[in-house]
Amino acid sequence: MKIADRFKEIGKEIEPYKATLVAVSKTHKPEVILEAYNAGQRIFGENKVQELVNKAEVLPKDIQWHMIGHLQTNKVKLLLPHVALIHSIDSEKLLLALEKEAGKLQKPIQGLLQVHIATEETKFGWSAEELISFMQNFPFDRLKWLKIVGLMGMATFTSDEAQVEEEFESLQRLNNEVKESFEYCKDFSVLSTGMSGDYRIALKRGSTMVRIGSKLFGERNYTQA
Ligand SMILES: *Cc1c(COP(=O)(O)O)cnc(C)c1O
């Protein structure tokens, strides 16, 4: 199947939910991304700073690049000129570094707080309890350039769909809770959940933004990148 047809197919599936599609283009070459661009896609997700920057420099300027992978504070400066939304803010330290660099560039920037919902130890992010406590204590009025617009989460990599649904549901509940409890979160508009293997479940559980890679571009070959 051609890339344009895959985009059409997935677009039809997420349309009833009014969700936004982030095409995860990590490891894929600019030519492949351009094919998706020519099919109408404008939002692409990458998980490595240097790879995102390299692609942003050679591809059309109206592409919105989303950073979806773990971000180190020492890469923030390199990333910021090119990025529209950062999905993976997983610490106060990173949040402050983003605010500071955005201020230097005088560039308003949007981000999501990554919540750890999976059972796997390796995934980054705040637990629900940590997030609530952060919300209670962080002086959000100090953020002038970085605006937090929602939450992001990744479910456990498992074929147990009931478990995946439970995890997405717990994040959906947390999202509702913070929106109700904290003035700053009242306008949260993004819940970034769902990948190739679980986006249908994520959409059922309130996702407003799905991050899909292999189902659009085919399997990744990591030696190409
Ligand atoms: C790679 C990646 C995706 C997309 O994964 P697929 O299974 O290929 O759809 C989504 N989110 C994050 C954070 C990723 O790193």
The ligand as an SDF file (V2000), in Angstrom:
LIG
                    3D

 15 15  0  0  0  0  0  0  0  0999 V2000
    8.2720    5.4290   18.1530 C   0  0  0  0  0  0  0  0  0  0  0  0
    7.2500    6.0980   19.0040 C   0  0  0  0  0  0  0  0  0  0  0  0
    5.8880    6.0990   18.6180 C   0  0  0  0  0  0  0  0  0  0  0  0
    5.3520    5.4020   17.3820 C   0  0  0  0  0  0  0  0  0  0  0  0
    5.4820    4.0170   17.4890 O   0  0  0  0  0  0  0  0  0  0  0  0
    4.7850    3.0330   16.4330 P   0  0  0  0  0  0  0  0  0  0  0  0
    4.5690    1.7920   17.1980 O   0  0  0  0  0  0  0  0  0  0  0  0
    5.7480    2.8580   15.3130 O   0  0  0  0  0  0  0  0  0  0  0  0
    3.5230    3.6560   15.9900 O   0  0  0  0  0  0  0  0  0  0  0  0
    5.0000    6.7890   19.4380 C   0  0  0  0  0  0  0  0  0  0  0  0
    5.3940    7.4230   20.5510 N   0  0  0  0  0  0  0  0  0  0  0  0
    6.6930    7.4370   20.9460 C   0  0  0  0  0  0  0  0  0  0  0  0
    7.0500    8.1540   22.1950 C   0  0  0  0  0  0  0  0  0  0  0  0
    7.6510    6.7700   20.1910 C   0  0  0  0  0  0  0  0  0  0  0  0
    8.9280    6.7800   20.6010 O   0  0  0  0  0  0  0  0  0  0  0  0
  1  2  1  0
  2  3  1  0
  2 14  2  0
  3  4  1  0
  3 10  2  0
  4  5  1  0
  5  6  1  0
  6  7  2  0
  6  8  1  0
  6  9  1  0
 10 11  1  0
 11 12  2  0
 12 13  1  0
 12 14  1  0
 14 15  1  0
M  END
$$$$
